[in-house]
Amino acid sequence: MRCFSCNNFSLEAVCKSCIEDFLTPEMIKREVGNLEVISFFDYYLTVEFIKSKYTTSGYRVYKFLSQKYIAPFIETYVQGLDESKPLYLIGVDENVSRGYSNVAQMVHYGSLKSGATALHNVLKAQNRVQYAGESLEFRLNNPRNFIYSGPSDIDAILLDDTITTGTTIEEASRVLKEHNVNLHFALTLANAKEGMDY
C-alpha cells in the first residue's frame, strides 16, 4: 500500500511522516449560533486530504481520518456521559459520490467503539447545490433545505467534513432543533475560512 500524500510505502492510508507533517490536530473551536463546532485541523494545512473526497481514493483517506481522529475523540467524550441517555451521531447529508460517502464514514467509525449510535442518512439535503468556492451571500440564497427523518427527543453530535462559513451547520442545527434533537456540539475534520475554495 502507498501513502496517499507522499506515495511512499505505508501500511496505513497516510504514512507516519505525513501524519507528523500535516495531520497534527489543532482542535479549533468556533461558535455557530449557539452551537460549538470543534475541528481537528486547519483546512489550509490539510486541503489535499479533505479534497480526497472528490476521488475514489478518498474512501481510504476518510476511513483513516475517521478511525484515527473522530473515533477516539467521540469514545473519550462518551465516557464522561450518563450511560442511561444514549448519544447519537448524525452526519450532514451522507450523499454517496464516487461509490462512498465521506460523512457516512465519519459517522460509522465514530460509533464503532464509542457506544454512540450511528443514525445514517437521516439528515438529507433536498437542494444539491455545490458550495465550493461560493460566497456567503450565495450560500444564504441557496439553502440546502434539509429534511430530518430520524428520532426526536434525542441527544446527538453533528458531523461534517469541513466548516467554512457555518451556514450548512447552522441550517442543519436549526432543522434538528425543530425535532427536539439536543446537539452537544458539531464535529468537523477541518476548519476553513469564508471564501476558501474547497
Phi, psi and omega in degrees: 000152181243148175293133180302323187275307187256351179070010174282161179300136180203140176284338179255170178295333178230131183283166183300321180297317180289328174299313180296321183284324189236339191240043171269116185300140177254338181053073180271131180245137176225158173251129174239105189064236177259010184255130175279134178244124180250127179239145180281324190225157167283128183304319184302328182274344186236017188305319182294328179286317180293317180288352177298343178299340179273006181233162177291330179288349177299336177303312180296319183294313182290328174297314179299310181299321180292317180289322185278327187242309183295307186301310181295325179297312181293321178301316178294318181296316183296329181301334181269006184259162174291120184290343182285342179248109182295153177245137182245154175247127181237125178268147176281107174050083181282055181290131181276128177219137182060029174091359180204169174240119180297322180290323177298324177296319179299316179293313182300304184289333176293336183265342191304309184250357189275336187092350174283152182257128178283129172249097185276138169058037180258349179239094188250138175275129175279330180259113184271029181300143177267126181267349185305122177078001183269156182283167175300319180301316178299316181297319180292326180279350181227069182294160181285338182055062181292146171238130179252128182239013181271185181289153176265171176057051179230165172260141185207165169243135178265132181239139173210165183282320187217145169245130177245273179278337182094357183296321181295312181295322179296316179294317179298317179299318180297317179295317179295322179298325177298338179255019180057037172272118180272103180278124176289318177185174171250147182233126177232158175287317188229147175249117178245161179263155179307136178094351179284131180279108176233000000 
